[in-house]
Amino acid sequence: MGRVTVRRGVAPLLVLLALTGCTSGEPAAVQLADVRRAPVTEVVEAPATIGARASATLRSPAQGTIAKLYIREGDAVRKGEILAKIRSPQAEDQLRQARQASKMASPAASFGPAVRLPSFDTGAFDRKVATHFAKARREARKVGDRQARKQLLSAIDLAQAQHRAQSRALASITAQLNRSISGILSGVTSGLSSSMASLRAVSTSQAKAAVKAARSTVKSLTIKAPFAGVVTLGRASGGGGPSGVESLLSQLPGGGAQLPSLPSGGSSSGSPVATGVPVSAGDSIVTVTDVSRLTLDADVDETDVLLVEKGDKAAVELDAVPGATYTAAVTGIGVTPMEGTTGGVSYPVRLTLGPGAFDDGSKAPTPKPGMSAVTRLTVRESPSAVAAPASAIVSSGRESVVWAIRNGVAERRVVKLGAQGDAVVEVVSGLSVGDRIVVKGADSVREGQRFP
């Protein structure tokens, strides 16, 4: 269906203008009429498609076999209702392996205390030195000269005092060195312990994530309805290994369980879903469609989309229901352009679909998602407009011109238009009620041309 915009208005000639027949003095094919007040409606026409409130295709999270199918094609289901169960030894085995790996991931091991060097033992040396000092004193006391003996004993006392001071200094240096070495080794082991603890924590976190993903996959083997709706059974590929996009989906956490609907080129060639049928990861099991509220997706031409506003009303006709008209209202206007088949640009407009009725007033059937429609959106309305037939308007560059007859003489009037219907248009300025204008043959009229 091409994206063609058509504007339609209220038929004007019976309710809007009092037409007069051609007089004997008027040029052939020229007709005049008086400007009146009348309602004018501007309508934008656009192709559309019926849509559902929501739709989700639920897929197999892993390779296996359909253990049980709880629904049939076209069944209405409630939110959370179990639709199918899949038996997958592969998924169960992956869960067991993940749990085993998680148990092996223990908390980070702690390292022993900081290394401490032993102190130097100078006891034996000190005792030997003390023996020498004692012997030296005995020999000094044997000296007969009192003054010399006194000097020798003083020298021995001084030497022994110096030795004791040196021993204490050596002990202090040893202790300080031990503290420095212990501090350095403690920092090294502390940093190493922290690094090992971080690595162990990462390993433990990954093991827990693997368990969570495997558990999610096993849980997703029980397929439940994400919302209330009507079910459509899918087709299985036959249980072979997944390929392409489906293979990538199966590697995601949760195995790609219950993913939204994705286009699939070869799904129609698989086996119908049924109990006992083998399935692969990513195979479509069932699609749930919420038809509690139907929508319309219309493609509005770029020349008209700026006229459309949220809340605008629309009349909808369906190819599948000839003679019926449905109500609708605009709920959203997209900003992403779409290129049409003819090269033009259109924009998506979303509407909610209301009830429909046939021309005789009887109720029209409820449409199904995917049906084609034509939407006529009312974008501008003027209930009491100064109106003129569309045939009276002559385009001159960017100006809209009307030929008015004043005192029997044709006068060129530049007018400003408002709402534009298919047959009548609103004249915002340039004309007044009661003005006489050319409504047919305006292209042949010239300035100053006389009319009786």
Beta strands, then each sheet from edge to edge (+ up, - down):
strand 1: 18-20
strand 2: 31-34
strand 3: 36-51
strand 4: 54-59
strand 5: 64-69
strand 6: 76-77
strand 7: 82-87
strand 8: 222-224
strand 9: 229-233
strand 10: 235-236
strand 11: 271-272
strand 12: 278-279
strand 13: 284-290
strand 14: 295-301
strand 15: 313-318
strand 16: 321-333
strand 17: 338-339
strand 18: 345-358
strand 19: 372-389
strand 20: 394-396
strand 21: 399-406
strand 22: 409-420
strand 23: 424-429
strand 24: 436-440
sheet 1: 1+ 2- 24+
sheet 2: 17+ 18- 14+ 3- 19+ 15- 16+
sheet 3: 17+ 18- 14+ 3- 19+ 23- 22+ 21- 20+
sheet 4: 4+ 13- 9+ 6-
sheet 5: 8+ 7- 5+ 12-
sheet 6: 10+ 11-
end
